[in-house]
Amino acid sequence: MNIFITNDDGIESTGLKCLVKAFSKLGDVYVVAPNGERSSNSHHLTCFGKVKIEERQVEGAKKAYALWGTPADCTYLGLDFLYKDKIDLVVSGINRGLNVSTDIVYSGTVAAAREAFIHSIPAIAVSLESGSLNNFEVAGEYAAMIAEKYLKDVDKTKYFLNINVPDIDRDDIKGILVCDRIAKLHYDNNLSMINEDGTNYIKINDVVVTVDYDSEDLRVDYTAVEKGYVAVSPLYNDHFDRSYMDYVANYLK
């Protein structure tokens, strides 16, 4: 099996190295990852011009490239050009910090997996809660275990998986929960206007995150991780809200 690994934290990140280590036990690993931090790039694709690329060495990988592009670029160019018709699974991560609930929209980690889904390649995105343990190895082990089961599903190309792992000791993880509810994450960046050398800038200061969620509903991904579970959410690209079809049709008459 040929496994493609990417991320949004950069090719030198600990999370990526732990993924390569975990998945090299399942097959041959190939890497295309950003040359540096690309968090919150969402599904930004470079559509014109050129993108710098450089071959790198990543322990455990058969081949690895750093790309001066976005996470979605890495998947797109990896699948369509660098490793064309070769990949059986795409794994994105391990992200530093959760990618749950409304953060799925912003996440470069999730977007890299989504791009593989668009290419009809099975894919998972993996994120680790921000904490003091930085237990990336545990997150990688859970990702590999879940991926093995996911790959046995005949419908695996009809959805992709978003996996979020609590940053706690391995023995304290209570299990795996499949989640289909989201919290609402609110960001307060304490924005301010500054002037430097006659130019105005909006300064984006340290972010404060507040969460609106049901703290007892284990179907909510944020709640599941908070309670010590690995949260797994099946995702796909259908953005239609069919419950409003007739409602919108009526007011447009």
Buried (B, 14 or more C-beta within 10 A) or exposed (E): EBBBBBBBBBBBBBBBBBBBBBBBEBEBBBBBBBBEBBBBBBBBBBEEEEEEBEEBEBEBBBBBBBBBBBBBBBBBBBBEEBBEEEBBBBBBBBBBBBBBBBBBEBBBBBBBBBBBBBBEBBBBBBBBBEEEEBBBBBBBBBBBBBBEEBBEEEEBBEBBBBBBBBBBEEEEBEEBBBBEBBBEBEEEEEEEEEEEEEEEEEEEEEEEEEBEBEEEEBBBBBBBBBBBBBBBBBBEEEEEEEEEEEEEEEEEE
